[in-house]
Amino acid sequence: MNQPRALILALDGATFDLIGPWVEEGKLPTLARLIGGGVRGVLRSTTPPITPCAWTSFSTAQEPGRHGIFDFQQFVPGTYDLAPTNGAMRRARTVWEYLNDLGLTVGLYNLPWMYPPPRLNAYCVCGFDAPDINPKAVHPAGLSRELHEAVPGISLAAEFLKRRGGEYDVEALRRQVRVNVEAAKFLLTQHPVDVCLLTFMLLDQVAHFFYYADPTRRGSGETADVLLAVHQWVDEGLAEVLDLIPPECLVIGVSDHGVAPTTLHVNIARALADAGLLVLRKLGTGPNFRQDVRRKLGPVPNFRSLLSSILPQSLWLRLRRARHARRSRERFAAVDWSLTKAFSWGNFAQVRLNLAGREPQGIVQPSEVEAVIAEVKRVLLDLRDPTTGEPLFAEALTPAELYSGPHTEGAADVLGIAAHPGIDASLHLATPEAPFIVNHDAALMASPEMAEKIAGHSPDGIFFARGGPFLTSGSVTGAGICDVLPTMLHALGLELPQGLTGRVVEGAFDPALLSANPPRYSDRSLGPVVSTDAGYSDEDLDAVEQRLRDLGYL
């Protein structure tokens, strides 16, 4: 059979809220052909609906409590320091490795949270959590050189989203799309595999900075609607990709979550402080707060200065490590840990207890945990929109209430589930006088990288599938991101491993065919995780953290 047998289009952040109307208007003809020639449906993301958590659930067909990755960062044990997560921290084996066990070749391009790359048969080009596309982030390592020779400019850096002269470089965005398309075409033609996955991250990244509810505000330079333009460039690239696959190839589209414009910045730390759960020191007030924190912590070395070329390497590396530790201290510099019972962190409304024995200055004793959690829940559920009076959070849940797996040590102790996706609760460090509801200008002052985004994640992603046993039209309901790869396995006529969270989306198949060929299960599971080195070098850590800051996740 010609290769690939299955092509997965991983469209990070894609949402039918945008794609649906543009398809109807004839502005995205390739996606119209894909969606119109098969089944489609809204795809439920993970909780929280965030890239590391969701793509890991996709790759493992397991819910977050079974794979252990919940955010872009996690706490370094025994400290208040935060460090980036990556694929090596995954506590569940992937379906990609299971496919290899069955004798199928697999190729992954730009898939997030796969670093360092598993030794797949045939290749893995790591995505977002890798420092860049280099031999450490590509298996086999020699493929990195091939890609750079075939696709000049290939990179994971987010330079294309930096403003120049007050405007975004739209041509840089177009070039980034072309780089991804050319890399996809190179891999399809030069490295054919049975199952190929191609990731397009830019839909999500551009949506964060251009998804204004008012389309007239989505422009930059001479481009009237950058958000639409990037979707159209990706759509054109997908047409080139589809020209390279055989007609019998299954095509599956998936996004890790949706996106929605931000309408409210909610300062969870302020709410915790008002309730007496978080106690803040008076380091300073007003717009000079960040400078006050820096003065308290001491002078900041300029690590990108000429010093890098004259200092001994050992001292240079120590300074770099000190800078990362310093950033963590700055994040919580206003907190009085001797009096604080709970604090907020990370993306979404994540609250962590200052737990004795876990945190270095923890004060919450085991006997108090239940009562403190109840108080945190009450605080979150009592919060109201100052305009409408409606609750800001629909639920406030613990890991035991959210997940069934054993690997929840990286999860929030309490997670607030926003009443709607327009609520941004990522401003997780309150200044002593910061208000509870923060407007955009104040948010920019308090947390520039966070608030530069004007759209956040929603839990509704996309799913579509065509070819083979899939229906040629219609919609499915109730599908979740853990279900996508089990559904693909069944469509390929393969047995499913035991113990998956995900299930086959049976509504995607012809009922008669499904009755004659119901899902079959193997007597094997995915198998144990193969342990790998999770560490970044100092230079790699710089690259990953800078990308996260550029995209507003730190």
Number of C-alpha atoms within 10 A of each C-alpha: 8 12 20 24 20 25 25 22 19 24 23 25 30 27 27 18 14 17 18 14 12 18 18 11 11 11 17 21 17 20 24 18 13 21 24 17 18 22 23 26 22 24 27 25 28 25 17 25 25 23 25 25 26 29 26 32 32 25 22 28 28 25 27 33 24 21 23 23 30 28 23 22 22 20 18 13 12 11 12 19 19 20 17 18 23 25 21 19 19 27 21 24 20 23 22 21 22 18 19 16 13 10 11 16 21 22 24 27 21 26 24 26 27 27 27 26 24 22 12 18 19 19 24 26 30 28 25 22 28 28 26 20 23 19 15 17 23 28 23 18 17 11 19 19 14 12 20 15 11 15 18 11 14 20 17 20 17 17 15 18 19 14 12 8 7 9 12 18 17 20 11 14 21 17 15 23 23 19 18 24 24 20 20 25 20 17 22 21 12 9 14 19 24 20 23 25 23 25 21 24 23 25 21 26 19 22 28 24 22 22 25 19 14 9 14 9 13 18 19 16 12 8 13 14 17 25 24 24 17 20 23 18 17 24 19 18 19 19 16 16 18 16 10 13 20 14 13 15 21 22 25 25 22 26 31 34 29 28 27 25 23 22 18 17 20 25 24 30 30 27 23 24 19 13 14 14 22 23 23 22 12 14 18 16 13 13 12 13 19 20 12 16 18 17 12 12 13 10 8 11 12 11 12 8 9 9 12 15 10 9 11 10 11 8 11 17 16 11 17 17 16 13 17 17 15 17 14 16 18 17 18 21 21 20 23 15 21 11 17 22 26 27 26 29 23 21 22 26 27 23 27 18 24 25 19 14 13 15 19 14 18 18 20 21 14 10 8 12 16 10 11 17 21 13 16 27 20 14 17 25 18 13 17 14 14 11 6 7 9 13 17 21 21 14 16 24 20 17 20 13 9 18 17 14 16 14 18 21 14 19 24 22 21 26 25 24 21 21 13 16 20 19 25 27 23 25 27 25 23 26 25 20 13 17 17 19 19 18 14 18 11 16 21 16 15 23 18 17 17 22 25 17 23 21 26 27 28 24 23 27 28 28 29 27 31 25 19 18 18 24 19 18 14 15 15 17 13 11 23 26 30 28 23 26 23 25 23 23 19 23 22 15 13 17 16 25 18 13 13 18 18 21 19 21 19 16 17 27 25 13 14 9 11 17 10 8 12 14 19 13 14 10 9 12 14 21 15 10 13 11 10 14 9 13 14 17 11 15 12 15 20 17 19 22 20 17 20 21 15 19 22 20 19 20
